[in-house]
Amino acid sequence: MHLRRCAACGHIGCCDDSLARHAQAHWRQSGHPVIRSFEPDEDWFWNYDTNAYYDGPELAAPQCHPVEQPVPGPRGRVPRDWMAQLQERQD
């Protein structure tokens, strides 16, 4: 599970491989279609409206979560059985 940042308002949400898909839920609720990866060493944007990569704007810092933050993370906020829950969703 990785984090994504809304390019319009800065909302941070988890990716589409996560249990709750918070980034996509934010797009559906807010209408803000463009997200940027919030992972270290990643600088790509995605547009949910076009379902394609996007040449996004320069965003204010920070550009990623703290490097020492685990993935999935943040520590203590992800269920211990997260992998089993994802597998059940796919079955």
C-alpha positions in Angstrom: 0.0 0.0 0.0 1.4 3.4 -1.0 0.3 6.9 -0.4 -1.0 9.4 -3.0 -1.4 13.2 -2.7 -4.2 15.2 -4.3 -2.7 17.9 -6.5 -5.6 20.3 -5.9 -5.9 20.3 -2.1 -3.0 18.2 -0.7 -5.2 15.4 0.7 -3.2 12.2 1.4 -4.8 8.9 0.7 -3.8 5.3 0.2 -3.5 3.7 -3.3 -6.0 1.6 -5.2 -4.3 -1.6 -3.9 -5.2 -0.7 -0.4 -8.2 -1.9 1.7 -10.1 1.4 1.6 -8.7 3.1 -1.6 -8.8 6.5 0.1 -7.2 8.5 -2.7 -9.8 7.2 -5.2 -12.6 7.9 -2.7 -11.3 11.4 -2.3 -11.5 12.0 -6.1 -15.1 10.6 -6.2 -16.1 12.8 -3.3 -14.2 16.0 -4.2 -14.0 15.9 -8.0 -10.2 16.5 -7.7 -8.9 14.0 -10.4 -5.1 14.5 -10.3 -2.9 12.8 -7.7 0.8 12.6 -7.2 2.7 9.7 -5.7 3.6 10.5 -2.1 6.3 7.9 -2.0 10.1 8.7 -1.8 11.8 8.8 -5.2 8.5 8.9 -7.1 7.3 12.0 -8.9 4.6 10.8 -11.2 1.0 12.1 -11.4 -2.2 10.3 -12.3 -5.5 11.7 -13.6 -8.5 9.6 -12.5 -10.7 11.3 -15.1 -8.6 10.2 -18.0 -7.2 7.0 -16.4 -3.7 8.1 -17.5 -0.5 9.6 -16.3 -0.5 13.3 -16.2 2.1 16.1 -16.5 1.3 17.7 -13.1 2.2 20.9 -11.4 5.1 21.5 -9.0 3.6 21.0 -5.5 4.6 22.6 -2.2 6.7 20.5 0.1 6.8 17.9 1.4 7.0 15.7 -1.8 6.8 12.4 0.1 6.1 10.8 3.4 9.1 10.4 5.8 11.6 7.9 4.4 11.7 6.1 7.8 7.9 5.5 7.6 7.2 1.9 6.8 5.2 0.6 3.9 2.5 -0.2 4.4 2.2 2.6 6.9 2.0 4.6 9.0 3.0 2.0 11.6 0.0 1.1 13.8 -2.6 2.3 11.4 -2.7 -0.7 9.1 -4.4 -3.9 10.2 -2.0 -6.8 11.0 -3.9 -9.0 8.6 -3.9 -6.5 5.7 -2.5 -9.0 3.3 -5.2 -11.6 4.1 -7.9 -8.9 3.7 -6.6 -8.0 0.3 -6.5 -11.6 -0.8 -10.1 -12.1 0.3 -11.1 -9.1 -1.8 -9.6 -10.7 -4.9 -11.1 -14.2 -4.3 
